Amino acid sequence: MAFPIPFPQELRSEYLLLRCLTEEDWQLEYDLSRVSDVPQWTYYPLNLEEQAARSRIVRTQERHRSQLAARYAIVIDGSAVGTVGMGWCDGGEPEVFYALKPVARGCGTATESVQLVATWLFDNGFPTVALETVSGNTASERVAERAGFRQTASYRGSQGGVSAQVNRWLRHKGATCGL
């Protein structure tokens, strides 16, 4: 399902910039696919080759133009340290998702990125935003909590072609963050 409004080209906070992925971000895709826990917990394929990383960027740009989903490079001090995005999930709400390089972890980057995207969605008429984590990914569960999401359900899903328990988190407009 397409979003009823155009996606922003960038979002900013005091500390970071979220900008649309460009062809030059193939290296970021390549790098993230080689971080051991990124393919484990996300939809990133394991060990992308350069051409596959470039193709992934092209698909991202096509989905952005079609207003189906948007992914952004998370940029701190001029360096891309991860990605964050939004798309539709099965529950009918827009969903936020992300992946970070180890250098950007543990300092609030994921939480702030998720909050920026959720705030944009709330400001553009969406009353609820979803986030999903694979059971056992305690770091992402903490991000969800700090960003103001509350776990509302758990279901049997698939992660990397393997059956997994998936936790569904929701944040409603006006909910306070857990910081």
Secondary structure as UniProt FT lines:
FT   STRAND          10..12
FT   STRAND          17..20
FT   HELIX           23..25
FT   HELIX           26..32
FT   TURN            33..34
FT   HELIX           37..41
FT   TURN            46..47
FT   HELIX           50..65
FT   TURN            66..67
FT   STRAND          69..76
FT   TURN            77..78
FT   STRAND          79..88
FT   TURN            90..91
FT   STRAND          94..100
FT   HELIX           102..104
FT   TURN            105..108
FT   HELIX           109..123
FT   TURN            124..125
FT   STRAND          128..134
FT   TURN            135..136
FT   HELIX           138..146
FT   TURN            147..148
FT   STRAND          150..159
FT   TURN            160..161
FT   STRAND          162..172
FT   TURN            173..174
//
